[in-house]
Amino acid sequence: MALLRRSRRTRLGVAAVVAVAATAITTQAILASSGRYASEIRPASRLEFHPDMSSVWEGLPNVVMPQRPNVLLSTGERIEFTGAGGLTSLEAEVAGANLRSSGSAGETLSIDMPKVVGSGPMIVEVTQQFGSGERVHFPITAYAVSDDEELERAVVRASSAQATPVARLSWDEVTIIPGDEGDIIGPQAFVTSDNKVFFLDTAGARVLVLDARTGIRHGSIDLPSRTFSDIAISPDGSQIVAIDQVNALAFDVLREQTLSLPLVIKFIPLGVDWVLQEGSQLSLRSPADGAVYSFALLTDKGATMSELAADIDQARPFFDEDGLYIQTGLENAPVEVDLREFGIARSGLSFLQVEPQTEGLVALVAAGSGQSSLLVSGVGRVDLITLGDLQPVGAMNNPIAVSNGGSVFLATSDDAGIVIWEIDLPAA
Amino acid sequence: MSTRKVRSGFTPTATGVALVAGLAAGAIPSENLDAAPPAPWSRSSAYALGETGLLERYDSNQANSVWSDDDTWNEIGADCSGYVNKVWQVDQFKTISQNYHGPYSTWHWYNNQVDGAYQLALPVGGGAIEQLNIDVWVRRWTQPSNGATGGHMGVWEGSYDAATSKWKLWHAKGTDWGILHEYKGASYFQAFSLDGKDYTVSRRFKRTNW
């Protein structure tokens, strides 16, 4: 079945001499076999100084390369930049393999990597030589397959959810305003960090803290109002903020500090997903186009309005007239998933929530029948997981969360209360 | 074998930019909305009047329908049906500053007890692009254990967005929240149970005498 399509081919052209060495590539080397999506891969936006990487690479096996330098994926461990100067050479090394190829400026470089077995993401170590003698080293991540058919057959998989309950909240422990001539107001969102669940009990004006291994409740943190609609966590888990658009407030949960946000936040409709990016950058994902927009920079003294900018590097879902598409972290290499091939009708489908984590994407989709599925995308893979009886809490804006370790959590409800599950992701 | 699609680079949409820039809502119409509403009521007039309520906050909302356009906190505001009744101007033409709720609650709407030229359209959309401009949705809930009931309703601002499968709605969300605009996915309008209460599928109403 043709479930996934790729828009870019295996080409890399560079403006200078290139040498490449490759090593054995295994999926497990990058994507943990435990079913968790690797957290060490993240966008390396610092590579903007390297425009000549916006080219193509051709060879066997196919390698999907990002087309723009500022969306290269990186382990982020060895990025160096020591000075300016004209580019004279570029070396790329795939760690471990003794494979080399070279080209010159303006040529299309063809690379044969016969020792590469299997498919999966790989890390390429790139060294850039400038005329002034400075050298820049940085790793990038690409996805390798042996042929197109393998990509289409192997990467998109459907399965039924297997899940483990990690925490439970009885109805007495959360606050529900059922709505009588008004909207139902219940818990709106949660995040996970360091084996803890931070659960936004909106109407109770507090954040409940639970142990994600034992389910034991550690306590709660009071909020300054009853209108917090979302909670977000920084990539490293060091900062968690709850957002109150009605009163233009952010509350730093770990520091118990209230910050005033730009008043323009009142004009932004509820229901957008708030994202806390590196450097205390508060951003939002617009339902209008799926992109992440910078909103405000949080500091100890308050928040300053950010310059309006869309982060196009972020994974995002989008529809068009005939299907659901997902852009993974590989810029300009979106994977395309046709949910009809999973037996899910386009009609009535909607994203409840998108939860980007590192380069990955988690999108919760609801079919018209009321059945929900979890769509999980990482580098070079997409898993569609039918949730079956695990239906998300109907009144929550954001019923899923992704930990920094790549684990996926889902909040459901039953007669006794709310249950938080860890979804067992298919092994890579 | 699938066909491949090559997509160009992503360009943020004007809608997305407008959303973040705060331009998507909150503009105060130039017309005098405190003057007597014209008859017959038009969809565009309803849109303009409904928009004035956005950002309106209040502490008490039961059985009221009054608001200003000053973004200040008031003691009396609108409940959800009061807001809808006034946006649609049923059963009487009233200004936003006249505290007139009208005779219809969510129960009346849900059970087709509202007089007028209205058309019940079920179910609430999904799939194809739907023109939902200022159409009404309403949902009820019951609690089997004690017979308690309640409901909520609002209006859609515009069309169902096929690009993201989201609806943007306007509603008097409740005490503390006020009148808001909010994005909701399909599941919001579907049936679910929560805390011993059964929430019905939302019903959609079209107005036929704009």
Chai-1 contact restraints between the chains, C-beta under 6 A:
chainA,res_idxA,chainB,res_idxB,connection_type,confidence,min_distance_angstrom,max_distance_angstrom,comment,restraint_id
A,A2,B,S2,contact,1.0,0.0,6.0,A-B,restraint_1
A,R5,B,S2,contact,1.0,0.0,6.0,A-B,restraint_2
A,R5,B,R4,contact,1.0,0.0,6.0,A-B,restraint_3
A,S7,B,V6,contact,1.0,0.0,6.0,A-B,restraint_4
A,S7,B,R7,contact,1.0,0.0,6.0,A-B,restraint_5
A,W171,B,D195,contact,1.0,0.0,6.0,A-B,restraint_6
A,I176,B,D195,contact,1.0,0.0,6.0,A-B,restraint_7
A,P178,B,G150,contact,1.0,0.0,6.0,A-B,restraint_8
A,P178,B,K197,contact,1.0,0.0,6.0,A-B,restraint_9
A,G179,B,G150,contact,1.0,0.0,6.0,A-B,restraint_10
A,G179,B,H152,contact,1.0,0.0,6.0,A-B,restraint_11
A,D180,B,G150,contact,1.0,0.0,6.0,A-B,restraint_12
A,E181,B,D79,contact,1.0,0.0,6.0,A-B,restraint_13
A,E181,B,C80,contact,1.0,0.0,6.0,A-B,restraint_14
A,E181,B,S81,contact,1.0,0.0,6.0,A-B,restraint_15
A,G182,B,C80,contact,1.0,0.0,6.0,A-B,restraint_16
A,G182,B,G174,contact,1.0,0.0,6.0,A-B,restraint_17
A,D183,B,H152,contact,1.0,0.0,6.0,A-B,restraint_18
A,D183,B,K173,contact,1.0,0.0,6.0,A-B,restraint_19
A,D183,B,G174,contact,1.0,0.0,6.0,A-B,restraint_20
A,R226,B,D176,contact,1.0,0.0,6.0,A-B,restraint_21
A,T227,B,D176,contact,1.0,0.0,6.0,A-B,restraint_22
A,T227,B,W177,contact,1.0,0.0,6.0,A-B,restraint_23
A,V246,B,W177,contact,1.0,0.0,6.0,A-B,restraint_24
A,V264,B,G22,contact,1.0,0.0,6.0,A-B,restraint_25
A,K266,B,L55,contact,1.0,0.0,6.0,A-B,restraint_26
A,F267,B,G22,contact,1.0,0.0,6.0,A-B,restraint_27
A,F267,B,A25,contact,1.0,0.0,6.0,A-B,restraint_28
A,F267,B,G26,contact,1.0,0.0,6.0,A-B,restraint_29
A,P269,B,H181,contact,1.0,0.0,6.0,A-B,restraint_30
A,P269,B,E182,contact,1.0,0.0,6.0,A-B,restraint_31
A,P269,B,Y183,contact,1.0,0.0,6.0,A-B,restraint_32
A,L270,B,L180,contact,1.0,0.0,6.0,A-B,restraint_33
A,L270,B,E182,contact,1.0,0.0,6.0,A-B,restraint_34
A,G271,B,E182,contact,1.0,0.0,6.0,A-B,restraint_35
A,G271,B,Y183,contact,1.0,0.0,6.0,A-B,restraint_36
A,S286,B,G16,contact,1.0,0.0,6.0,A-B,restraint_37
A,S286,B,L19,contact,1.0,0.0,6.0,A-B,restraint_38
A,P287,B,T164,contact,1.0,0.0,6.0,A-B,restraint_39
A,P287,B,K166,contact,1.0,0.0,6.0,A-B,restraint_40
A,P287,B,Y183,contact,1.0,0.0,6.0,A-B,restraint_41
A,A288,B,T13,contact,1.0,0.0,6.0,A-B,restraint_42
A,A288,B,T15,contact,1.0,0.0,6.0,A-B,restraint_43
A,A288,B,G16,contact,1.0,0.0,6.0,A-B,restraint_44
A,A288,B,L19,contact,1.0,0.0,6.0,A-B,restraint_45
A,D289,B,P12,contact,1.0,0.0,6.0,A-B,restraint_46
A,D289,B,T13,contact,1.0,0.0,6.0,A-B,restraint_47
A,D289,B,G16,contact,1.0,0.0,6.0,A-B,restraint_48
A,A291,B,P12,contact,1.0,0.0,6.0,A-B,restraint_49
A,A291,B,G16,contact,1.0,0.0,6.0,A-B,restraint_50
A,Y293,B,V20,contact,1.0,0.0,6.0,A-B,restraint_51
A,L308,B,V20,contact,1.0,0.0,6.0,A-B,restraint_52
A,A310,B,P12,contact,1.0,0.0,6.0,A-B,restraint_53
A,I312,B,F10,contact,1.0,0.0,6.0,A-B,restraint_54
A,F319,B,A163,contact,1.0,0.0,6.0,A-B,restraint_55
A,N332,B,G9,contact,1.0,0.0,6.0,A-B,restraint_56
A,P334,B,R7,contact,1.0,0.0,6.0,A-B,restraint_57
A,S347,B,G126,contact,1.0,0.0,6.0,A-B,restraint_58
A,S347,B,G127,contact,1.0,0.0,6.0,A-B,restraint_59
A,G348,B,G126,contact,1.0,0.0,6.0,A-B,restraint_60
A,G348,B,G127,contact,1.0,0.0,6.0,A-B,restraint_61
A,G348,B,A186,contact,1.0,0.0,6.0,A-B,restraint_62
A,L349,B,S165,contact,1.0,0.0,6.0,A-B,restraint_63
A,S350,B,S165,contact,1.0,0.0,6.0,A-B,restraint_64
A,S350,B,G185,contact,1.0,0.0,6.0,A-B,restraint_65
A,S350,B,A186,contact,1.0,0.0,6.0,A-B,restraint_66
A,F351,B,S165,contact,1.0,0.0,6.0,A-B,restraint_67
A,L352,B,G185,contact,1.0,0.0,6.0,A-B,restraint_68
A,L352,B,S187,contact,1.0,0.0,6.0,A-B,restraint_69
A,A366,B,A186,contact,1.0,0.0,6.0,A-B,restraint_70
A,A366,B,S187,contact,1.0,0.0,6.0,A-B,restraint_71
A,G368,B,G126,contact,1.0,0.0,6.0,A-B,restraint_72
A,G370,B,Q190,contact,1.0,0.0,6.0,A-B,restraint_73
A,G394,B,F192,contact,1.0,0.0,6.0,A-B,restraint_74
A,A395,B,L194,contact,1.0,0.0,6.0,A-B,restraint_75
A,S413,B,L194,contact,1.0,0.0,6.0,A-B,restraint_76
